[in-house]
């Protein structure tokens, strides 16, 4: 009588172990190469999030996200450009509480650990914004209400807040629904105040320096604010900007001769999707073209990746 063994064939098991070990070594090699091939360069990525705004900034292992777009599409952009094992975003900047800027941040706070969020204390008055506030609170994200003069530094990245000023906030934030007291910017809080002004006027405008290159992130700042900031930059010895994120999807209200004079010969990105507003406006495109500013649009170019080593800047294909 013969018996058939139910035990796996030794030769088969040997091959299986070899394949398993090979795959583990291959995975380790991929991770090792990714870690040690991290570039010293700075990447500015305008994420294609449709009719909304979201910009990802990467330098070595540091990630900074400016706005999150109108939905969860931002996660696709982050997954594409951030290594899969990196689930930390060092800083988020929410320029102002409008849905095309903050909605995607809910998914971001669920998927990633966020170190801090820079946001003004203006309330959006929506259930979606309340959900974001709850996510930030329950996950222990450090909230900072930035004002003009604040500087944040990571590696070679220097970020300077240009707007709003403390005086502007004190004058235009009406009341605190939590305490009904006077404006107080001493501690970080989300959504404590209301205003009669257009929320766009509260946009956090920030300049970023990396080596000799300067970048300007504008939120949805209007033309008058852009003119004023251009004057301030010139008075402080900043006579050229290499890159600008055009406000409000290139609407007519983003026209500013003074500001675009500083960007002449540089790069402008417009974050825009299918819309019924006529964005970007023909007048804006014409003005930028007349100043020899290279125009890049997320609706036609997809994710826009600009890279610089601090001395040169190029468009990544």
C-alpha positions in Angstrom: 0.0 0.0 0.0 1.3 3.5 -0.9 0.6 6.8 0.8 0.4 10.2 -0.8 1.8 13.0 1.4 -0.2 16.2 1.9 2.9 18.1 2.8 4.2 20.7 0.3 7.0 19.7 -2.0 10.3 20.7 -0.6 11.4 22.1 -4.0 8.2 24.1 -4.2 8.7 25.6 -0.7 12.3 26.4 -1.5 11.2 28.3 -4.6 8.5 30.1 -2.7 10.9 31.3 -0.1 13.3 32.5 -2.7 10.6 34.5 -4.5 9.4 36.0 -1.2 12.9 37.0 -0.1 13.5 38.5 -3.6 10.3 40.6 -3.4 11.2 41.8 0.1 14.7 42.8 -1.0 13.3 44.5 -4.1 10.8 46.5 -1.9 13.6 47.5 0.5 15.7 48.6 -2.4 13.0 50.7 -3.9 12.5 52.4 -0.5 16.2 52.8 0.1 16.7 54.4 -3.4 13.7 56.7 -2.8 15.0 57.9 0.5 18.5 58.5 -0.6 17.6 60.0 -3.9 15.6 62.8 -2.3 16.4 66.0 -4.1 17.6 69.1 -2.4 15.6 71.1 -4.9 12.3 72.8 -4.2 9.1 71.6 -6.0 6.0 73.8 -6.4 3.1 71.7 -7.6 -0.2 73.3 -8.6 -2.6 70.5 -8.1 -5.3 70.0 -10.7 -8.3 70.1 -8.4 -10.8 71.6 -10.9 -12.4 75.0 -10.0 -10.5 75.4 -6.8 -7.0 76.0 -5.4 -4.4 73.7 -4.0 -0.6 74.0 -4.1 1.9 71.4 -2.7 5.4 72.5 -1.8 8.1 69.9 -1.3 11.7 70.1 -0.2 13.5 66.9 0.9 11.1 65.4 3.5 9.2 68.6 4.1 5.7 69.0 2.6 3.6 72.2 2.8 0.1 72.4 1.4 -1.6 75.7 0.5 -5.4 75.1 0.3 -7.1 71.8 -0.4 -9.5 72.5 -3.3 -13.3 71.9 -3.5 -13.4 68.1 -3.0 -11.2 65.0 -2.3 -9.4 65.3 -5.7 -6.4 66.8 -3.8 -5.7 63.3 -2.3 -4.9 62.1 -5.9 -2.3 64.9 -6.2 -0.7 64.2 -2.9 -0.6 60.5 -3.5 1.2 61.1 -6.8 3.8 63.4 -5.5 4.4 62.4 -1.8 6.0 59.0 -1.1 3.5 56.4 0.0 5.2 55.9 3.4 5.2 59.6 4.2 2.0 60.4 6.0 3.0 63.6 7.5 2.4 67.1 6.1 4.4 69.6 8.1 2.2 72.6 7.5 -1.1 73.5 5.8 -2.0 77.1 4.9 -5.7 77.8 4.5 -5.7 81.1 2.7 -9.4 81.9 3.5 -12.5 80.0 4.5 -14.3 79.5 1.1 -15.3 76.0 0.0 -13.1 75.8 -3.1 -10.1 76.3 -0.8 -10.9 74.3 2.4 -13.2 71.3 1.5 -10.4 69.0 0.4 -8.5 69.6 3.7 -11.0 67.4 5.5 -9.8 64.4 3.6 -6.2 65.6 4.0 -6.5 65.6 7.8 -8.0 62.1 7.7 -5.2 60.6 5.6 -2.2 62.6 6.8 -0.9 63.8 10.1 -0.8 67.6 9.9 1.8 69.4 12.0 0.2 72.9 12.0 -2.4 74.9 10.1 -2.0 78.5 9.4 -5.5 80.1 8.9 -7.3 83.2 9.8 -10.0 83.2 12.4 -12.9 84.1 10.0 -15.8 81.7 10.1 -17.3 80.2 6.9 -20.7 79.6 8.3 -21.1 76.1 6.8 -21.5 72.6 8.1 -18.5 71.5 5.9 -16.3 74.1 7.6 -17.6 73.0 11.0 -16.5 69.5 10.1 -13.0 70.7 9.2 -12.8 72.6 12.5 -13.7 69.4 14.3 -11.1 67.4 12.5 -8.4 69.9 13.3 -9.4 70.0 16.9 -9.7 66.2 17.5 -6.4 65.5 15.7 -4.5 68.0 17.8 -3.4 70.1 14.9 -1.6 73.3 16.1 -3.6 76.3 14.8 -1.8 79.6 14.1 -3.6 82.8 13.0 -0.8 84.4 11.0 -0.4 88.2 10.5 1.9 90.3 8.5 5.5 90.0 9.8 5.3 86.3 10.7 8.1 84.2 9.2 8.1 80.4 9.0 11.2 78.4 8.0 11.8 74.9 6.9 15.3 73.9 5.6 16.0 76.6 2.9 12.4 77.6 2.7 11.5 81.0 4.1 7.8 81.9 4.1 6.8 85.5 5.0 3.2 86.5 5.6 2.3 89.7 3.8 -1.4 89.9 4.5 -3.5 90.3 6.6 -2.1 92.7 9.1 -3.2 92.6 12.7 -4.6 96.1 12.2 -6.7 94.9 9.3 -8.1 92.0 11.3 -8.9 94.2 14.3 -10.8 96.7 12.2 -12.8 94.2 10.1 -13.5 91.2 12.2 -16.9 92.0 13.8 -17.3 89.7 16.8 -16.3 86.5 18.5 -19.3 84.2 18.7 -17.5 82.2 21.5 -16.8 85.1 23.9 -18.5 88.1 22.3 -15.4 90.0 23.2 -12.9 92.1 21.2 -10.6 90.8 18.6 -7.8 88.8 20.1 -5.1 87.3 17.9 -3.0 86.0 20.8 -4.1 82.3 20.3 -4.9 80.2 17.3 -8.5 79.6 16.6 -10.6 78.6 13.6 -13.9 80.2 12.7 -14.4 82.5 15.7 -15.3 85.7 13.9 -17.6 87.1 11.3 -17.3 90.1 8.9 -19.2 92.3 6.5 -16.3 92.2 4.0 -15.8 89.7 1.1 -13.9 86.8 2.6 -11.4 87.1 -0.3 -10.1 90.3 1.4 -8.9 88.2 4.3 -6.8 86.0 2.0 -3.4 85.0 3.5 -0.8 86.2 1.0 2.6 84.8 1.5 6.0 85.1 -0.2 8.3 82.1 -0.3 12.1 82.5 -0.8 14.3 79.6 -1.8 17.9 80.6 -2.7 17.6 83.6 -5.1 14.1 82.6 -6.2 10.9 84.2 -4.9 7.4 82.9 -5.2 4.1 84.6 -4.3 0.9 82.8 -3.2 -2.1 85.1 -3.3 -5.2 83.2 -2.2 -8.1 85.1 -3.8 -6.6 88.6 -3.2 -8.2 91.4 -5.2 -6.6 93.9 -7.5 -6.4 96.7 -4.9 -4.7 94.5 -2.4 -2.3 93.2 -5.0 -1.4 96.8 -6.0 -0.8 97.6 -2.3 1.4 94.5 -1.8 3.4 95.3 -4.9 4.2 98.7 -3.5 5.1 97.2 -0.1 7.4 94.6 -1.8 9.2 97.3 -3.9 9.7 99.5 -0.8 11.3 96.5 0.9 13.8 96.0 -2.0 11.9 93.1 -3.7 11.8 94.2 -7.3 11.2 90.9 -9.0 9.1 87.7 -8.4 9.8 84.6 -10.3 6.5 82.8 -9.8 3.0 83.9 -8.9 -0.2 82.0 -8.2 -2.8 84.1 -9.9 -5.7 84.8 -7.5 -9.3 83.6 -7.9 -8.8 81.4 -11.0 -7.7 84.4 -13.1 -10.9 86.5 -12.6 -11.0 90.1 -13.7 -10.6 91.1 -10.1 -7.0 89.7 -10.2 -5.8 92.3 -12.6 -2.8 94.3 -11.2 -0.4 96.1 -13.4 1.9 96.9 -10.4 2.1 93.3 -9.2 2.6 91.8 -12.7 5.4 94.3 -13.4 7.3 92.5 -10.6 6.6 89.1 -12.3 7.6 90.2 -15.8 9.4 87.4 -17.6 8.5 84.9 -14.8 5.8 82.2 -14.5 2.2 82.5 -13.5 0.0 79.5 -12.7 -3.8 79.6 -12.8 -5.8 77.0 -10.9 -9.0 76.7 -12.8 -11.6 74.1 -13.9 -14.7 74.0 -16.0 -16.8 77.0 -14.9 -19.5 79.4 -16.0 -17.8 82.5 -14.7 -15.5 83.1 -17.7 -12.3 82.2 -15.7 -9.6 83.0 -16.6 -10.7 86.4 -17.9 -9.3 87.4 -21.4 -8.1 90.7 -19.9 -5.9 88.8 -17.4 -4.4 86.5 -20.0 -3.7 89.5 -22.3 -2.0 91.4 -19.4 0.2 88.5 -18.5 1.1 87.8 -22.1 2.1 91.5 -22.7 4.5 91.2 -19.8 6.1 88.0 -21.2 4.9 86.0 -18.3 4.6 82.3 -19.0 1.0 81.2 -18.3 0.3 77.6 -17.0 -3.2 76.4 -16.3 -4.4 73.3 -14.5 -7.4 72.9 -16.8 -5.1 72.4 -19.8 -1.8 71.3 -18.2 -3.0 69.1 -15.3 -0.7 69.1 -12.3 1.9 71.8 -12.9 5.3 71.0 -11.4 7.9 73.8 -11.1 11.3 72.9 -9.7 14.2 75.1 -8.6 17.7 74.5 -7.1 17.7 78.1 -5.9 19.6 79.4 -8.9 17.6 78.1 -11.8 13.9 77.3 -12.3 12.3 74.9 -14.8 9.1 73.2 -15.7 9.0 69.5 -15.0 7.5 67.5 -17.8 
